[in-house]
Structures are given as C-alpha cells and as structure tokens.
Amino acid sequence: MLNNKTILITGGTGSFGKKFTEIIFQKYNPRKLIIYSRDEYKQYLMKQQFSSYQHKNKLRFFIGDVRDKDRLYRALYGVDIIIHAAALKHVPLMEYNPIEAVKTNIIGAENIINAAIDMEVDKVVALSTDKAVNPVNLYGATKLVSDKLFIAANAYAGGRKTRFAVVRYGNVAGSRGSVIPFFKKLIREGAKELPITDFRMTRFWITLEEGVELVFKAISEAKGGEIFVAKIPSFKIVDLAKAICPSCKLKEIGIREGEKLHEVMITEEDARTTYEYDDHYIIYPQFDWWSAKKHLKSNGKKVKQGFKYSSDNNLEWLSVEDLKELLNKIDIVY
C-alpha cells in the first residue's frame, strides 16, 4: 500500500508525526517521508531522534507553514500521499487568538486542498477531532469547517485523481497537553490531591499506535469523502485518576470554558449515513456526487436510527485495573 510511495505529513514534528514515522518504516518501505512543519527547533530535535535510524536517508525535513500556499506547492512536488496533522489546537489560546486558528485550521486546509489537486497527489487524509462534533469552542468550530472542506474537496477535484478523507478521534492517551502527563506532573511535584473538572466526565481511550493504524486504514480504503472513526473503549476520568494515584484525594473544580463532559464522535444526524465495520465506523458524505453503489464497502452494516457514538454511551469500558495496565504500556509526552 505505501511501498515506494512519497508521503508528506504536515505538522510532522508532533506526537502523531513521530509515531507515524516510527511505524511506517516498521511496516512499509516508502520511497520518502517528508516532515513538513514550521518549527525549525522541533525539526532539529526530531532529526536527532531519528539520526541512528536505519531509514534516516528516506526522511526529509521541510520547513514550511500550511498558511503558505507557495511553499506547499514546492513541498508537494512528486508527493503521492498527504497526512494533514498540522493544526492550532490549544483551546483557551485559540479562544483568545481566533483569527490565528482560522488562518491555520481553515485557510491552511484550503491551501492543502488546492495544492494537492493541482500537484496531482493521489490521496489526502486529514486528522480531525471529537471537538469538531457539535463544537462548543473555536478550535472545534475551525476543525468542523476543515472537515467539511476536505469532504467537499472530492467534488472540486473533478476528473483529477486526488481523493480526500478524514480520520476522527479524541485526545490521545499520554499526548502532550492531555490529562495523563498533567496528573503525572502534579504527583512528581508532591501533590496529594488531583483536580477533576467534573466527576461525571468520560473520555475515549486511543493510543498513538491506534491513531496511526486508523490513518493507514483510511489510506488503504478511502474512495473519497469518508470520515473514519475508530471503535475504542471509554473510561471515567475519576477512574483514570485512581489508576494513576490510588492514594490521592480527588477534588471537583468545575468544568473549564469550552470543555465537554463527554467526547462525541458520531451524532444522531451523522448516523443517517454511518456504517459499522469490525473495528471502525465510517460516516459517508451526503452529496449528489457520492454514489453508494460505487463507494460503499460491501461488508458494512448501517447503524440504527438514533445511533450516537459518545464516550458516555459506549458498550466497552475500561476499569481502574484496566487503566493501570494500559498506563504501563503508553509513551507519555510532557
């Protein structure tokens, strides 16, 4: 699938990009992997991290911003596949700097789309977030627009070969800025009490490895216009806190601005075009140009009317003991 392909990943110096780099060379033999990002220091650190890697000669580091269309055109010369992971995603900072979020998350998406079509890239897979579903903050709103742009881009491509799909999941376990490194930091500093914004809060559990595998699935299977959603277990935030520090007291401090009680991946409205597969769901587009006969996978089962995929109504749950075991297996990024 990815053998002898040239792949570019935007925002490639982030947690996802590093794990993607690690896994793709374990499983495939791409011609080249281009890390496209705007932070020269992070590129330097990533290059050092992979300096002893046997595939280091296939890694390219390309400084550029998704806001810069001309730079994208230069970077996409000869590229077969784009993984679009670049985004401004810090919720409070985006509330205070809304135009910057629009420039990167929306205008940047438009630049990727136009450049990919014009440069005849085969496939583009964009990373989405649960926050794009019924958004309550600016970051989520910009990602909703981004998702819509990538889905509609399949019509803009016309007779050209470029196809666009979206992969959606929530916060990755142990990723920078998530609750696990936050709790761990407090404990290292001697805290005996962990703050919980709301004791009712639930989340989905997904690892970086699972996120990368979902992207591989989208690259392999997407015909254009799909949103891929992984089937993953849920957990309660209070159970996570107990798994990390059984002796710590828990204090409810109130939900933060722009924060949701539960992660929602598929709404009841989206369920009208959602099909279930063995280990994932696919939300298919609602456009005249989309043909079920041409694009629908044969082994799917349409979800029931009123279906909603949310972290609080999941069928699979992680216990405190499950979480303790999983915490020992993940990489935590501080």
TINU-236450 format. One record per residue (C-alpha): chain; x, y, z; residue in one letter. Coordinates in nm, 2 decimals. Layout:
<pt ch="A" xx="X" yy="Y" zz="Z" aa="A"/>
...
This chain:
<pt ch="A" xx="0.00" yy="0.00" zz="0.00" aa="M"/>
<pt ch="A" xx="0.27" yy="0.25" zz="0.10" aa="L"/>
<pt ch="A" xx="0.57" yy="0.08" zz="-0.05" aa="N"/>
<pt ch="A" xx="0.76" yy="0.30" zz="-0.29" aa="N"/>
<pt ch="A" xx="0.53" yy="0.60" zz="-0.21" aa="K"/>
<pt ch="A" xx="0.64" yy="0.95" zz="-0.13" aa="T"/>
<pt ch="A" xx="0.44" yy="1.07" zz="0.18" aa="I"/>
<pt ch="A" xx="0.42" yy="1.42" zz="0.33" aa="L"/>
<pt ch="A" xx="0.29" yy="1.48" zz="0.68" aa="I"/>
<pt ch="A" xx="0.21" yy="1.83" zz="0.79" aa="T"/>
<pt ch="A" xx="0.27" yy="1.91" zz="1.15" aa="G"/>
<pt ch="A" xx="0.50" yy="1.62" zz="1.13" aa="G"/>
<pt ch="A" xx="0.71" yy="1.70" zz="1.44" aa="T"/>
<pt ch="A" xx="0.42" yy="1.65" zz="1.67" aa="G"/>
<pt ch="A" xx="0.34" yy="1.33" zz="1.88" aa="S"/>
<pt ch="A" xx="0.15" yy="1.18" zz="1.59" aa="F"/>
<pt ch="A" xx="0.41" yy="1.26" zz="1.33" aa="G"/>
<pt ch="A" xx="0.69" yy="1.09" zz="1.53" aa="K"/>
<pt ch="A" xx="0.48" yy="0.78" zz="1.59" aa="K"/>
<pt ch="A" xx="0.38" yy="0.77" zz="1.23" aa="F"/>
<pt ch="A" xx="0.74" yy="0.79" zz="1.12" aa="T"/>
<pt ch="A" xx="0.84" yy="0.51" zz="1.36" aa="E"/>
<pt ch="A" xx="0.56" yy="0.27" zz="1.25" aa="I"/>
<pt ch="A" xx="0.56" yy="0.34" zz="0.88" aa="I"/>
<pt ch="A" xx="0.92" yy="0.22" zz="0.84" aa="F"/>
<pt ch="A" xx="0.84" yy="-0.09" zz="1.05" aa="Q"/>
<pt ch="A" xx="0.56" yy="-0.19" zz="0.82" aa="K"/>
<pt ch="A" xx="0.63" yy="-0.05" zz="0.48" aa="Y"/>
<pt ch="A" xx="0.91" yy="0.07" zz="0.25" aa="N"/>
<pt ch="A" xx="0.82" yy="0.41" zz="0.13" aa="P"/>
<pt ch="A" xx="1.03" yy="0.60" zz="-0.12" aa="R"/>
<pt ch="A" xx="1.04" yy="0.91" zz="0.10" aa="K"/>
<pt ch="A" xx="0.88" yy="1.06" zz="0.41" aa="L"/>
<pt ch="A" xx="0.87" yy="1.44" zz="0.42" aa="I"/>
<pt ch="A" xx="0.82" yy="1.61" zz="0.76" aa="I"/>
<pt ch="A" xx="0.66" yy="1.94" zz="0.69" aa="Y"/>
<pt ch="A" xx="0.63" yy="2.19" zz="0.98" aa="S"/>
<pt ch="A" xx="0.72" yy="2.55" zz="1.07" aa="R"/>
<pt ch="A" xx="0.92" yy="2.49" zz="1.39" aa="D"/>
<pt ch="A" xx="1.29" yy="2.46" zz="1.30" aa="E"/>
<pt ch="A" xx="1.39" yy="2.36" zz="1.65" aa="Y"/>
<pt ch="A" xx="1.14" yy="2.07" zz="1.66" aa="K"/>
<pt ch="A" xx="1.27" yy="1.96" zz="1.33" aa="Q"/>
<pt ch="A" xx="1.62" yy="1.96" zz="1.46" aa="Y"/>
<pt ch="A" xx="1.52" yy="1.75" zz="1.76" aa="L"/>
<pt ch="A" xx="1.33" yy="1.51" zz="1.55" aa="M"/>
<pt ch="A" xx="1.62" yy="1.47" zz="1.31" aa="K"/>
<pt ch="A" xx="1.85" yy="1.40" zz="1.61" aa="Q"/>
<pt ch="A" xx="1.59" yy="1.15" zz="1.75" aa="Q"/>
<pt ch="A" xx="1.60" yy="0.95" zz="1.42" aa="F"/>
<pt ch="A" xx="1.97" yy="1.01" zz="1.35" aa="S"/>
<pt ch="A" xx="2.06" yy="0.64" zz="1.41" aa="S"/>
<pt ch="A" xx="1.75" yy="0.51" zz="1.23" aa="Y"/>
<pt ch="A" xx="1.82" yy="0.27" zz="0.95" aa="Q"/>
<pt ch="A" xx="1.58" yy="0.46" zz="0.72" aa="H"/>
<pt ch="A" xx="1.71" yy="0.81" zz="0.81" aa="K"/>
<pt ch="A" xx="1.81" yy="0.86" zz="0.44" aa="N"/>
<pt ch="A" xx="1.45" yy="0.84" zz="0.34" aa="K"/>
<pt ch="A" xx="1.35" yy="1.12" zz="0.59" aa="L"/>
<pt ch="A" xx="1.32" yy="1.48" zz="0.46" aa="R"/>
<pt ch="A" xx="1.27" yy="1.78" zz="0.68" aa="F"/>
<pt ch="A" xx="1.09" yy="2.07" zz="0.50" aa="F"/>
<pt ch="A" xx="1.03" yy="2.39" zz="0.69" aa="I"/>
<pt ch="A" xx="0.71" yy="2.55" zz="0.59" aa="G"/>
<pt ch="A" xx="0.36" yy="2.66" zz="0.71" aa="D"/>
<pt ch="A" xx="0.03" yy="2.54" zz="0.58" aa="V"/>
<pt ch="A" xx="-0.07" yy="2.90" zz="0.56" aa="R"/>
<pt ch="A" xx="0.20" yy="2.95" zz="0.28" aa="D"/>
<pt ch="A" xx="0.05" yy="2.81" zz="-0.04" aa="K"/>
<pt ch="A" xx="0.36" yy="2.87" zz="-0.25" aa="D"/>
<pt ch="A" xx="0.57" yy="2.67" zz="-0.01" aa="R"/>
<pt ch="A" xx="0.32" yy="2.39" zz="-0.01" aa="L"/>
<pt ch="A" xx="0.33" yy="2.37" zz="-0.39" aa="Y"/>
<pt ch="A" xx="0.71" yy="2.34" zz="-0.37" aa="R"/>
<pt ch="A" xx="0.69" yy="2.07" zz="-0.10" aa="A"/>
<pt ch="A" xx="0.43" yy="1.86" zz="-0.28" aa="L"/>
<pt ch="A" xx="0.63" yy="1.81" zz="-0.59" aa="Y"/>
<pt ch="A" xx="0.63" yy="1.43" zz="-0.65" aa="G"/>
<pt ch="A" xx="0.42" yy="1.35" zz="-0.34" aa="V"/>
<pt ch="A" xx="0.17" yy="1.06" zz="-0.36" aa="D"/>
<pt ch="A" xx="0.00" yy="1.09" zz="-0.02" aa="I"/>
<pt ch="A" xx="-0.05" yy="1.37" zz="0.23" aa="I"/>
<pt ch="A" xx="-0.13" yy="1.32" zz="0.60" aa="I"/>
<pt ch="A" xx="-0.26" yy="1.65" zz="0.73" aa="H"/>
<pt ch="A" xx="-0.19" yy="1.67" zz="1.10" aa="A"/>
<pt ch="A" xx="-0.10" yy="2.04" zz="1.14" aa="A"/>
<pt ch="A" xx="-0.34" yy="2.25" zz="1.35" aa="A"/>
<pt ch="A" xx="-0.35" yy="2.51" zz="1.62" aa="L"/>
<pt ch="A" xx="-0.54" yy="2.32" zz="1.89" aa="K"/>
<pt ch="A" xx="-0.49" yy="2.47" zz="2.23" aa="H"/>
<pt ch="A" xx="-0.85" yy="2.55" zz="2.33" aa="V"/>
<pt ch="A" xx="-0.80" yy="2.86" zz="2.56" aa="P"/>
<pt ch="A" xx="-0.53" yy="3.01" zz="2.34" aa="L"/>
<pt ch="A" xx="-0.75" yy="2.98" zz="2.03" aa="M"/>
<pt ch="A" xx="-1.04" yy="3.15" zz="2.21" aa="E"/>
<pt ch="A" xx="-0.80" yy="3.44" zz="2.27" aa="Y"/>
<pt ch="A" xx="-0.64" yy="3.43" zz="1.92" aa="N"/>
<pt ch="A" xx="-0.93" yy="3.33" zz="1.70" aa="P"/>
<pt ch="A" xx="-0.80" yy="3.47" zz="1.37" aa="I"/>
<pt ch="A" xx="-0.48" yy="3.27" zz="1.41" aa="E"/>
<pt ch="A" xx="-0.69" yy="2.95" zz="1.44" aa="A"/>
<pt ch="A" xx="-0.88" yy="3.04" zz="1.13" aa="V"/>
<pt ch="A" xx="-0.57" yy="3.11" zz="0.93" aa="K"/>
<pt ch="A" xx="-0.41" yy="2.77" zz="1.02" aa="T"/>
<pt ch="A" xx="-0.70" yy="2.54" zz="1.06" aa="N"/>
<pt ch="A" xx="-0.93" yy="2.67" zz="0.78" aa="I"/>
<pt ch="A" xx="-0.72" yy="2.87" zz="0.54" aa="I"/>
<pt ch="A" xx="-0.44" yy="2.61" zz="0.58" aa="G"/>
<pt ch="A" xx="-0.69" yy="2.33" zz="0.49" aa="A"/>
<pt ch="A" xx="-0.79" yy="2.52" zz="0.18" aa="E"/>
<pt ch="A" xx="-0.43" yy="2.56" zz="0.08" aa="N"/>
<pt ch="A" xx="-0.37" yy="2.18" zz="0.13" aa="I"/>
<pt ch="A" xx="-0.67" yy="2.10" zz="-0.09" aa="I"/>
<pt ch="A" xx="-0.58" yy="2.33" zz="-0.38" aa="N"/>
<pt ch="A" xx="-0.22" yy="2.24" zz="-0.38" aa="A"/>
<pt ch="A" xx="-0.29" yy="1.86" zz="-0.36" aa="A"/>
<pt ch="A" xx="-0.53" yy="1.88" zz="-0.65" aa="I"/>
<pt ch="A" xx="-0.30" yy="2.09" zz="-0.87" aa="D"/>
<pt ch="A" xx="0.00" yy="1.88" zz="-0.79" aa="M"/>
<pt ch="A" xx="-0.20" yy="1.56" zz="-0.86" aa="E"/>
<pt ch="A" xx="-0.15" yy="1.40" zz="-0.52" aa="V"/>
<pt ch="A" xx="-0.32" yy="1.06" zz="-0.50" aa="D"/>
<pt ch="A" xx="-0.48" yy="1.08" zz="-0.16" aa="K"/>
<pt ch="A" xx="-0.51" yy="1.32" zz="0.13" aa="V"/>
<pt ch="A" xx="-0.61" yy="1.20" zz="0.49" aa="V"/>
<pt ch="A" xx="-0.68" yy="1.48" zz="0.73" aa="A"/>
<pt ch="A" xx="-0.68" yy="1.43" zz="1.11" aa="L"/>
<pt ch="A" xx="-0.99" yy="1.55" zz="1.28" aa="S"/>
<pt ch="A" xx="-1.10" yy="1.56" zz="1.65" aa="T"/>
<pt ch="A" xx="-1.41" yy="1.49" zz="1.86" aa="D"/>
<pt ch="A" xx="-1.42" yy="1.87" zz="1.93" aa="K"/>
<pt ch="A" xx="-1.54" yy="1.92" zz="1.57" aa="A"/>
<pt ch="A" xx="-1.86" yy="1.74" zz="1.66" aa="V"/>
<pt ch="A" xx="-2.12" yy="1.98" zz="1.79" aa="N"/>
<pt ch="A" xx="-1.84" yy="2.23" zz="1.87" aa="P"/>
<pt ch="A" xx="-1.86" yy="2.45" zz="2.18" aa="V"/>
<pt ch="A" xx="-1.52" yy="2.62" zz="2.13" aa="N"/>
<pt ch="A" xx="-1.34" yy="2.80" zz="1.85" aa="L"/>
<pt ch="A" xx="-1.09" yy="2.52" zz="1.79" aa="Y"/>
<pt ch="A" xx="-1.37" yy="2.27" zz="1.74" aa="G"/>
<pt ch="A" xx="-1.55" yy="2.51" zz="1.51" aa="A"/>
<pt ch="A" xx="-1.25" yy="2.56" zz="1.29" aa="T"/>
<pt ch="A" xx="-1.19" yy="2.18" zz="1.27" aa="K"/>
<pt ch="A" xx="-1.56" yy="2.13" zz="1.18" aa="L"/>
<pt ch="A" xx="-1.51" yy="2.37" zz="0.89" aa="V"/>
<pt ch="A" xx="-1.18" yy="2.19" zz="0.80" aa="S"/>
<pt ch="A" xx="-1.36" yy="1.85" zz="0.79" aa="D"/>
<pt ch="A" xx="-1.63" yy="1.99" zz="0.56" aa="K"/>
<pt ch="A" xx="-1.37" yy="2.14" zz="0.33" aa="L"/>
<pt ch="A" xx="-1.19" yy="1.81" zz="0.29" aa="F"/>
<pt ch="A" xx="-1.50" yy="1.62" zz="0.23" aa="I"/>
<pt ch="A" xx="-1.63" yy="1.87" zz="-0.03" aa="A"/>
<pt ch="A" xx="-1.29" yy="1.88" zz="-0.19" aa="A"/>
<pt ch="A" xx="-1.36" yy="1.55" zz="-0.36" aa="N"/>
<pt ch="A" xx="-1.61" yy="1.73" zz="-0.58" aa="A"/>
<pt ch="A" xx="-1.36" yy="2.01" zz="-0.65" aa="Y"/>
<pt ch="A" xx="-1.11" yy="1.76" zz="-0.77" aa="A"/>
<pt ch="A" xx="-1.35" yy="1.68" zz="-1.06" aa="G"/>
<pt ch="A" xx="-1.18" yy="1.45" zz="-1.31" aa="G"/>
<pt ch="A" xx="-0.85" yy="1.47" zz="-1.14" aa="R"/>
<pt ch="A" xx="-0.73" yy="1.17" zz="-0.93" aa="K"/>
<pt ch="A" xx="-0.69" yy="1.33" zz="-0.59" aa="T"/>
<pt ch="A" xx="-0.92" yy="1.19" zz="-0.32" aa="R"/>
<pt ch="A" xx="-0.97" yy="1.32" zz="0.03" aa="F"/>
<pt ch="A" xx="-1.08" yy="1.15" zz="0.35" aa="A"/>
<pt ch="A" xx="-1.09" yy="1.24" zz="0.73" aa="V"/>
<pt ch="A" xx="-0.99" yy="1.04" zz="1.04" aa="V"/>
<pt ch="A" xx="-1.16" yy="1.14" zz="1.37" aa="R"/>
<pt ch="A" xx="-1.06" yy="1.05" zz="1.72" aa="Y"/>
<pt ch="A" xx="-1.03" yy="1.23" zz="2.06" aa="G"/>
<pt ch="A" xx="-0.74" yy="1.31" zz="2.29" aa="N"/>
<pt ch="A" xx="-0.46" yy="1.06" zz="2.25" aa="V"/>
<pt ch="A" xx="-0.36" yy="0.88" zz="2.58" aa="A"/>
<pt ch="A" xx="-0.04" yy="1.03" zz="2.71" aa="G"/>
<pt ch="A" xx="-0.01" yy="1.30" zz="2.44" aa="S"/>
<pt ch="A" xx="0.13" yy="1.64" zz="2.52" aa="R"/>
<pt ch="A" xx="-0.12" yy="1.86" zz="2.69" aa="G"/>
<pt ch="A" xx="-0.36" yy="1.58" zz="2.78" aa="S"/>
<pt ch="A" xx="-0.47" yy="1.48" zz="3.14" aa="V"/>
<pt ch="A" xx="-0.22" yy="1.19" zz="3.20" aa="I"/>
<pt ch="A" xx="0.10" yy="1.39" zz="3.18" aa="P"/>
<pt ch="A" xx="-0.08" yy="1.67" zz="3.38" aa="F"/>
<pt ch="A" xx="-0.16" yy="1.43" zz="3.66" aa="F"/>
<pt ch="A" xx="0.18" yy="1.28" zz="3.65" aa="K"/>
<pt ch="A" xx="0.35" yy="1.62" zz="3.68" aa="K"/>
<pt ch="A" xx="0.13" yy="1.71" zz="3.98" aa="L"/>
<pt ch="A" xx="0.23" yy="1.38" zz="4.15" aa="I"/>
<pt ch="A" xx="0.60" yy="1.44" zz="4.08" aa="R"/>
<pt ch="A" xx="0.57" yy="1.78" zz="4.24" aa="E"/>
<pt ch="A" xx="0.43" yy="1.61" zz="4.56" aa="G"/>
<pt ch="A" xx="0.05" yy="1.66" zz="4.51" aa="A"/>
<pt ch="A" xx="-0.17" yy="1.45" zz="4.73" aa="K"/>
<pt ch="A" xx="-0.49" yy="1.57" zz="4.56" aa="E"/>
<pt ch="A" xx="-0.58" yy="1.56" zz="4.19" aa="L"/>
<pt ch="A" xx="-0.82" yy="1.82" zz="4.04" aa="P"/>
<pt ch="A" xx="-1.12" yy="1.68" zz="3.83" aa="I"/>
<pt ch="A" xx="-1.32" yy="1.93" zz="3.64" aa="T"/>
<pt ch="A" xx="-1.64" yy="1.72" zz="3.67" aa="D"/>
<pt ch="A" xx="-1.67" yy="1.38" zz="3.84" aa="F"/>
<pt ch="A" xx="-1.92" yy="1.27" zz="3.56" aa="R"/>
<pt ch="A" xx="-1.67" yy="1.33" zz="3.28" aa="M"/>
<pt ch="A" xx="-1.59" yy="1.04" zz="3.04" aa="T"/>
<pt ch="A" xx="-1.34" yy="1.01" zz="2.75" aa="R"/>
<pt ch="A" xx="-1.24" yy="0.76" zz="2.48" aa="F"/>
<pt ch="A" xx="-0.91" yy="0.57" zz="2.51" aa="W"/>
<pt ch="A" xx="-0.69" yy="0.57" zz="2.20" aa="I"/>
<pt ch="A" xx="-0.32" yy="0.53" zz="2.17" aa="T"/>
<pt ch="A" xx="-0.09" yy="0.69" zz="1.92" aa="L"/>
<pt ch="A" xx="-0.04" yy="0.35" zz="1.76" aa="E"/>
<pt ch="A" xx="-0.41" yy="0.31" zz="1.72" aa="E"/>
<pt ch="A" xx="-0.44" yy="0.65" zz="1.57" aa="G"/>
<pt ch="A" xx="-0.17" yy="0.57" zz="1.31" aa="V"/>
<pt ch="A" xx="-0.34" yy="0.24" zz="1.22" aa="E"/>
<pt ch="A" xx="-0.67" yy="0.42" zz="1.16" aa="L"/>
<pt ch="A" xx="-0.48" yy="0.65" zz="0.92" aa="V"/>
<pt ch="A" xx="-0.33" yy="0.35" zz="0.74" aa="F"/>
<pt ch="A" xx="-0.69" yy="0.21" zz="0.71" aa="K"/>
<pt ch="A" xx="-0.81" yy="0.54" zz="0.56" aa="A"/>
<pt ch="A" xx="-0.52" yy="0.55" zz="0.31" aa="I"/>
<pt ch="A" xx="-0.60" yy="0.19" zz="0.21" aa="S"/>
<pt ch="A" xx="-0.98" yy="0.20" zz="0.19" aa="E"/>
<pt ch="A" xx="-1.10" yy="0.56" zz="0.13" aa="A"/>
<pt ch="A" xx="-1.27" yy="0.63" zz="-0.20" aa="K"/>
<pt ch="A" xx="-1.32" yy="0.99" zz="-0.12" aa="G"/>
<pt ch="A" xx="-1.54" yy="1.18" zz="0.13" aa="G"/>
<pt ch="A" xx="-1.54" yy="0.94" zz="0.42" aa="E"/>
<pt ch="A" xx="-1.49" yy="1.01" zz="0.79" aa="I"/>
<pt ch="A" xx="-1.32" yy="0.71" zz="0.96" aa="F"/>
<pt ch="A" xx="-1.40" yy="0.67" zz="1.33" aa="V"/>
<pt ch="A" xx="-1.22" yy="0.40" zz="1.54" aa="A"/>
<pt ch="A" xx="-1.41" yy="0.17" zz="1.78" aa="K"/>
<pt ch="A" xx="-1.24" yy="0.23" zz="2.11" aa="I"/>
<pt ch="A" xx="-1.32" yy="0.18" zz="2.48" aa="P"/>
<pt ch="A" xx="-1.44" yy="0.45" zz="2.72" aa="S"/>
<pt ch="A" xx="-1.33" yy="0.54" zz="3.07" aa="F"/>
<pt ch="A" xx="-1.42" yy="0.77" zz="3.35" aa="K"/>
<pt ch="A" xx="-1.18" yy="1.05" zz="3.44" aa="I"/>
<pt ch="A" xx="-1.22" yy="0.97" zz="3.81" aa="V"/>
<pt ch="A" xx="-1.11" yy="0.61" zz="3.74" aa="D"/>
<pt ch="A" xx="-0.81" yy="0.73" zz="3.55" aa="L"/>
<pt ch="A" xx="-0.71" yy="0.95" zz="3.84" aa="A"/>
<pt ch="A" xx="-0.75" yy="0.65" zz="4.08" aa="K"/>
<pt ch="A" xx="-0.53" yy="0.43" zz="3.84" aa="A"/>
<pt ch="A" xx="-0.26" yy="0.69" zz="3.84" aa="I"/>
<pt ch="A" xx="-0.26" yy="0.77" zz="4.21" aa="C"/>
<pt ch="A" xx="-0.48" yy="0.54" zz="4.42" aa="P"/>
<pt ch="A" xx="-0.38" yy="0.73" zz="4.74" aa="S"/>
<pt ch="A" xx="-0.46" yy="1.07" zz="4.61" aa="C"/>
<pt ch="A" xx="-0.78" yy="1.26" zz="4.70" aa="K"/>
<pt ch="A" xx="-0.99" yy="1.39" zz="4.42" aa="L"/>
<pt ch="A" xx="-1.13" yy="1.74" zz="4.41" aa="K"/>
<pt ch="A" xx="-1.40" yy="1.86" zz="4.17" aa="E"/>
<pt ch="A" xx="-1.31" yy="2.21" zz="4.05" aa="I"/>
<pt ch="A" xx="-1.57" yy="2.28" zz="3.78" aa="G"/>
<pt ch="A" xx="-1.57" yy="2.24" zz="3.41" aa="I"/>
<pt ch="A" xx="-1.35" yy="2.47" zz="3.21" aa="R"/>
<pt ch="A" xx="-1.46" yy="2.70" zz="2.93" aa="E"/>
<pt ch="A" xx="-1.50" yy="2.51" zz="2.61" aa="G"/>
<pt ch="A" xx="-1.47" yy="2.17" zz="2.77" aa="E"/>
<pt ch="A" xx="-1.73" yy="1.89" zz="2.72" aa="K"/>
<pt ch="A" xx="-1.85" yy="1.63" zz="2.97" aa="L"/>
<pt ch="A" xx="-1.82" yy="1.36" zz="2.71" aa="H"/>
<pt ch="A" xx="-1.65" yy="1.30" zz="2.38" aa="E"/>
<pt ch="A" xx="-1.89" yy="1.26" zz="2.09" aa="V"/>
<pt ch="A" xx="-1.76" yy="1.11" zz="1.76" aa="M"/>
<pt ch="A" xx="-2.08" yy="1.04" zz="1.57" aa="I"/>
<pt ch="A" xx="-2.40" yy="1.24" zz="1.62" aa="T"/>
<pt ch="A" xx="-2.76" yy="1.12" zz="1.56" aa="E"/>
<pt ch="A" xx="-2.77" yy="1.33" zz="1.24" aa="E"/>
<pt ch="A" xx="-2.45" yy="1.17" zz="1.11" aa="D"/>
<pt ch="A" xx="-2.59" yy="0.83" zz="1.19" aa="A"/>
<pt ch="A" xx="-2.81" yy="0.85" zz="0.88" aa="R"/>
<pt ch="A" xx="-2.51" yy="0.78" zz="0.66" aa="T"/>
<pt ch="A" xx="-2.29" yy="0.59" zz="0.91" aa="T"/>
<pt ch="A" xx="-2.20" yy="0.22" zz="0.86" aa="Y"/>
<pt ch="A" xx="-2.04" yy="-0.01" zz="1.12" aa="E"/>
<pt ch="A" xx="-1.75" yy="-0.24" zz="1.04" aa="Y"/>
<pt ch="A" xx="-1.55" yy="-0.48" zz="1.25" aa="D"/>
<pt ch="A" xx="-1.32" yy="-0.23" zz="1.42" aa="D"/>
<pt ch="A" xx="-1.44" yy="0.11" zz="1.30" aa="H"/>
<pt ch="A" xx="-1.73" yy="0.32" zz="1.17" aa="Y"/>
<pt ch="A" xx="-1.74" yy="0.52" zz="0.85" aa="I"/>
<pt ch="A" xx="-1.96" yy="0.83" zz="0.81" aa="I"/>
<pt ch="A" xx="-2.03" yy="0.86" zz="0.44" aa="Y"/>
<pt ch="A" xx="-2.09" yy="1.20" zz="0.28" aa="P"/>
<pt ch="A" xx="-2.44" yy="1.34" zz="0.19" aa="Q"/>
<pt ch="A" xx="-2.37" yy="1.47" zz="-0.16" aa="F"/>
<pt ch="A" xx="-2.53" yy="1.41" zz="-0.50" aa="D"/>
<pt ch="A" xx="-2.18" yy="1.32" zz="-0.64" aa="W"/>
<pt ch="A" xx="-2.14" yy="1.04" zz="-0.39" aa="W"/>
<pt ch="A" xx="-2.26" yy="0.71" zz="-0.51" aa="S"/>
<pt ch="A" xx="-2.33" yy="0.42" zz="-0.26" aa="A"/>
<pt ch="A" xx="-2.30" yy="0.18" zz="-0.55" aa="K"/>
<pt ch="A" xx="-1.95" yy="0.30" zz="-0.63" aa="K"/>
<pt ch="A" xx="-1.81" yy="0.38" zz="-0.29" aa="H"/>
<pt ch="A" xx="-1.98" yy="0.18" zz="-0.01" aa="L"/>
<pt ch="A" xx="-1.78" yy="-0.11" zz="0.12" aa="K"/>
<pt ch="A" xx="-1.97" yy="-0.44" zz="0.09" aa="S"/>
<pt ch="A" xx="-1.92" yy="-0.57" zz="0.45" aa="N"/>
<pt ch="A" xx="-2.07" yy="-0.27" zz="0.63" aa="G"/>
<pt ch="A" xx="-2.39" yy="-0.26" zz="0.84" aa="K"/>
<pt ch="A" xx="-2.59" yy="0.06" zz="0.86" aa="K"/>
<pt ch="A" xx="-2.63" yy="0.18" zz="1.22" aa="V"/>
<pt ch="A" xx="-2.97" yy="0.21" zz="1.37" aa="K"/>
<pt ch="A" xx="-3.18" yy="0.52" zz="1.35" aa="Q"/>
<pt ch="A" xx="-3.10" yy="0.75" zz="1.65" aa="G"/>
<pt ch="A" xx="-2.75" yy="0.59" zz="1.70" aa="F"/>
<pt ch="A" xx="-2.50" yy="0.81" zz="1.87" aa="K"/>
<pt ch="A" xx="-2.13" yy="0.73" zz="1.94" aa="Y"/>
<pt ch="A" xx="-2.03" yy="0.90" zz="2.26" aa="S"/>
<pt ch="A" xx="-1.79" yy="0.82" zz="2.54" aa="S"/>
<pt ch="A" xx="-2.08" yy="0.80" zz="2.79" aa="D"/>
<pt ch="A" xx="-2.29" yy="0.55" zz="2.59" aa="N"/>
<pt ch="A" xx="-2.02" yy="0.32" zz="2.48" aa="N"/>
<pt ch="A" xx="-2.05" yy="-0.06" zz="2.51" aa="L"/>
<pt ch="A" xx="-1.69" yy="-0.11" zz="2.61" aa="E"/>
<pt ch="A" xx="-1.55" yy="0.04" zz="2.93" aa="W"/>
<pt ch="A" xx="-1.21" yy="0.03" zz="3.10" aa="L"/>
<pt ch="A" xx="-1.19" yy="-0.04" zz="3.47" aa="S"/>
<pt ch="A" xx="-0.93" yy="0.11" zz="3.71" aa="V"/>
<pt ch="A" xx="-0.73" yy="-0.21" zz="3.68" aa="E"/>
<pt ch="A" xx="-0.75" yy="-0.20" zz="3.30" aa="D"/>
<pt ch="A" xx="-0.63" yy="0.16" zz="3.31" aa="L"/>
<pt ch="A" xx="-0.34" yy="0.07" zz="3.54" aa="K"/>
<pt ch="A" xx="-0.22" yy="-0.19" zz="3.29" aa="E"/>
<pt ch="A" xx="-0.26" yy="0.03" zz="2.99" aa="L"/>
<pt ch="A" xx="-0.07" yy="0.32" zz="3.16" aa="L"/>
<pt ch="A" xx="0.23" yy="0.10" zz="3.18" aa="N"/>
<pt ch="A" xx="0.23" yy="0.05" zz="2.80" aa="K"/>
<pt ch="A" xx="0.20" yy="0.40" zz="2.67" aa="I"/>
<pt ch="A" xx="0.45" yy="0.67" zz="2.59" aa="D"/>
<pt ch="A" xx="0.38" yy="0.99" zz="2.79" aa="I"/>
<pt ch="A" xx="0.48" yy="1.32" zz="2.62" aa="V"/>
<pt ch="A" xx="0.54" yy="1.61" zz="2.86" aa="Y"/>
